[in-house]
Amino acid sequence: MRMSSRRAAIGLSIAAVSALALAGCSSSTSSSADGDADSASYGDLTLQLSWILNEEFAGEYIADSEGYYTDAGFSDVNLVPGPSTGVAELLGGSADIALSDSVAVGTAIANEDAPLKIVGATFQANPFTVLSLADGGNIQTPQDLIGKKIGVQDSNTSLFQAFLAANDIDPDDVEVVPVQYDPAPLVNGEVDGFIAYTTNEEITVDQMGLDTASLTFADNGLPFVAETVTVTDDFLADNRDLIKAFLTAEIRGWTDAVADPQKGADLATETYGADQDLDPDKTLLGSEAQNKLVVSDDTEANGLFTISDDLQEATVESLAGAGIDVSADDLFDLSLLDEVYEENPDLADYAS
């Protein structure tokens, strides 16, 4: 599992597809835009996922397999695997909705004036970390990065530079070593630290019986939301009820995923990601670990996918520290979720 900003350079393809943004046509249409969810018929929807078909999308698998998307009025929701930021697909019109992250979306808005909005977030905290071996780099504070070799994937370069900037560390004081997603370079001692997910590579290394240190981005200057539900401004303006119906189905799916991480793990290994050769034990551990990012004190008070005012501001401040200048209004529109929970207050009780 990897967030979208670790999958493709954040600015990649934005300029090339910006011209298509106004002309791109949605693959979904609403035949009952003003009707209620029970009578609406929204047709097909294309959802661009940020990573491969693993447990990261447990809630989507459940929403699909349990018929929650159908109940919401969709004839089909096409889950398109990544890796992808989703930005290019949204602007080019090949995706209706994308699961992205606030760094990728914020960068597109700030640098390219991309017409995008985040309307909710699965992860209340991002899972990025600098993973190291306890008897190796043992990186426990940002200052421990100085003088170290850090394995960074090409797609994560911008994000790592943002992390250094947020902690006032000169990039020249850290040696970046290009790596792929396999943590072998860390295990083999080729690097002192490795950009990883707490819900994936950290589990992989722990399963090897190795003691690790984990310097999480969320707790060290970059507390941005992740797995964001992102749409274009035009799609939002033209398909408000459709998006609300989608969010309703998503909330139902992730409510089940939080209650039963085994269910999402099984759907990943046996059905949706059956061709990915996923390890069942690791998949379950990842499913359990990501649920800790999905829920928070704020979601317990307000419901899944909501982003509190404080978390919106913390996200904006994180981006500002990395030189990404956007406001909360530029980045977020949480009014749809407000309406979803006002119209369906029972959805907020996901823990019951």
N, C-alpha and C positions, 0 to 999 in steps of 0.2 A: 504494500500500500504506500502510495506517495501522493502528496498533494500536488495540485496542478503546477505550481511554480517550480517543482522539482522535475517536471517532465518536459518542459519546452521553454526555451528562453522567453522571458516574459513579453518582450516586444516582438517576438517572431511573428511575422505575417500580418501584423496589425495594419501597417501602412499599405500593404498590398491589397488588403480586403476592405479597407475603410470606404473606398468608393462603392463597394458592393452593399454597404450597410443600408443605404437608403433604398436600393433596388431589390435587396434580398427578400424573398417571399417566405413566409412561414409555411411549414408543411402541415400545420394544424389550423383548423378553422372552427369557430364556434357557431353552431346553428341555433343556439339558444342563449345568447350572451347575457340576457337579462333574466333568464329563468332560474329556478332553483336547481340544486345539484341533482335532485331526483329525476327531473325531466330534461336536463341538459344533455346534448349530444355533441361532444367536442371532436369526434373523429380521432385520427392518429396524432400522436405526439412524439417528437424526437428529442430524447434526453442524452446529451453528451456527457459521458462519465469522464472523470479525471484520471482514471487508472484502469488496469486490467480487471477482469471479472473475478475479483477475490472478495473476501469478507467485508471489504470497505463499504460495499453497497448492500449490506444485509437488509436494511429497511426497504430499499427499492425492490429487492428480490421478493420480500414478503408482500409488499404492496401489489406486485404483479401476480404472484402465485395465489394469493388469497382473494384476488378479485377486487382489491380496494381501488385500483385504477378504473376498473370497469364500473364499479359502484359510483365513482366520481363523474362518469360520463365519457370516458375514453374508450374507443374501440380497440386501441393498441397503443402501448408506450414502448417505443423502440429504444432499448438501452444500448447505446453505442460505446464500446470500450475505448479507453485511451491507450497510451498516455496523451493527454492534451490539456492545455489551459482552458479550453472551451471558448476563449476569446475570438479566435479566428472563425470558428464555426458559427458563433452567434452573429458576428458582424457580416459574415458571408451568407447567412440565411440557411445553412445546412442543418442547424440545430435550433430548436425552439427554446429550450432551457438547457443550461449547463451547470454542472457541479464544478465550481472553480475555487478560488480563494481570494481573499481581500488584497493580497499583494499583487497578484496578476491583474485583477480587475482595477485596482487603484492605479497601477502603473499605466494601464491602457487609457484610463480616464485622464490622468494627469499629463501624460506625454502625447497622446493622440486625440484627446477630446472625444474618446470613444463613448457612444451613447449607451451606457450600460448601468444597470442597477442590481444591487444585491437585495433580494426580498426575504431572505432567511438564511440560516446557517445550521448545518447538521452538527458541526463540531464547535463547541463554545470556546475551546482552546485548541491551538494548533499542535500537532504531534512532533514537530521538528526538534531534533536534538543533535548535539555534537557528542557522538558516542566514542568512548575510549576504554582501554583496558586498565583495570585498577593497578596492575603491575607494569603498565606501559606508560602511556601519556598521562593517565589519571587526571583528566581535565575536569575540574570541578567548579571553576569560576571563569568568567570571561578573560581575566588577566592571564590565566593558565594557557590561553591560546598563543600568547606571544612566544615566538621562537619555535613553534611546533609545525609539523607537517600535517595538513588537514586534507583528507580525501574529499573532494567536492565533485559532484556530477556536473556536466556541462549545463544542464537545465537548472541547476541549483546555484550557479555562480552569482546571479543577481541577488538571490535571497541571502546567501552567505555574506556578500558585501553589505547588505542591509543590516545583518546581524552585527557585523564588525562596527559599522557606523553607529548603530544604536548603543554600542558599548564603548565608543570613543577609542577604538583600536585602529591603529594605522595599518592598512592592508599590507604595507611593505614589511610589517613585523611578523607576518604569518605566511608560511609557504603553502600555497594551494597546489595540491597534486590531483590531476584529473583522474577520476575513477568512474566505474559504472556503479550499479546498484548492489552488486554482490559485496558483502563486507569482508571478503577474503583479504584485501590489502591491509585491513586493520588487524585481523587475526594473525596474519603473517608478519606483522611488524613493519610493513612498508610505509605506513602512516601512523601518526600519533593519535589522530582523531578522524572521525568519519561522519559525514552528514547522513543522518538516519531518521527513521520514524520510531517513536517509542512503541508503536503498535506493530512493527514489522521487523526491521533489522536488529533492533535491540533484543527482541524475542529470539531471533535466530542465533545471536551470539550467546545469549543466556542459556539456550538449549544445548550449547556446546560445553556447558559447565564452566564458563569463564566469568570471572568477576569483572563487572564493568562500572564505569562512571558515566553519568548522563547529564549533560549541560543543556537543559531544555530551553528552547527559544521563548516559550510562553512565560517562563519565570525569570527571563533575563533580557528584558527590553523589547521583545516582540510578541506581545500577547494578542495577536490578531486572530479573528475567527477564520475557520476553514471549512472546506466542503460547502461553499456558499451556493445557494440557489440563485442563479444569475440569469437575467434576461436583458434584452435590449429595451430602450425607452419606447420604441414604436410598438414592440410586442406587448409591453406592459399597458400602453395606452389603448390598444385595440383588443386585448384579450384578458381583461382584469378578472372576470369571473372564471375563465379557464384556469388561470394561474392559481386562484383561490381553491378551485376544485383539486388541482394537482397538489397543492400544499396540504389539503385535507387528507388526501390519500397517503402522502408522505408521512404525515404525523401518525396516522394509523399504522403504517408499516414499521416506523421506527419505535412506536410504542411497543409493538410485539417484539422487535429486535432487542430492546432494552430488557424486556421481561424474560426473554428466552434467547440468550446468545448462542446456544447450541443450534437453534432453529436456523438462524442466519448462516452459521458456519456450515451446516449440512447443505443448505441450498447452494452455497458457494462451491463446495467440493463435489457435490453429486449432480447438480443441475446446471446452474448458470456458468460456473467456472470449471465444468467437468473436464475440459480439455487443457486446463492450466497445470495439471499435475500438482495440485495443492496438497500440502501435508495436513491431514485432519487435526492433529494435535496442535500444530502451530496456528491453524486457522481458527480454532476455538479460542486459543489464547489471545489472538488478535481481535476476535469479536468481543471478548470480555474487556480487553484493554481499551478498545475504542469507545465502548459504552461509557467509560469514565470521562471521556471527552464530550460525549453527547449530552450528558446531564450535568447540571450545576445547581447551585442555590437559586440562580435566576430562573432556570427552566422549571424548577420545582414550584416557583412562585407564579410564573407566567406561561409555561408551556414549552414544549420542544420547538426548536427552530427559532425561537424568539431571540433577539439581541437587545439587551438592556441599553439604556442611554449611556451608562457608564462603560459598558463593553464597546459600544460604538465609538465613544471618545477615546478609549484606550487603543482601539484599532487604528483610528486616525492618527493618534500620537505616535504609534509604532511606525506607521508609514512616513510620517513627517521626519522622524529620526533617521530614516533611510533616504531622505530627500524626495519623497513622493508627496506632493502637495495636493491634498484633496480635503474637502470638508465632509462631515457626516451626511449632509444633504446631497452632496455629489455622489456619495458611495451607496447609501442605503435608502430603501423605501420599505418600511415595516408596516405600512398602513394596511396592506392586504392581510398580513397575519393578525393584526388587531381585529379586523373584520371577521376573519375565520374563527377566532376564539370568542368573539362577541356572539356570533351566530351559532357556535357549537361549543359552549362552555365545558361540556363533558370531556372534550379532547385534552383539556389542560391537566386532567387527572390521570396522567400516563402511569404514575407509580401505583395506582390503586388496583 
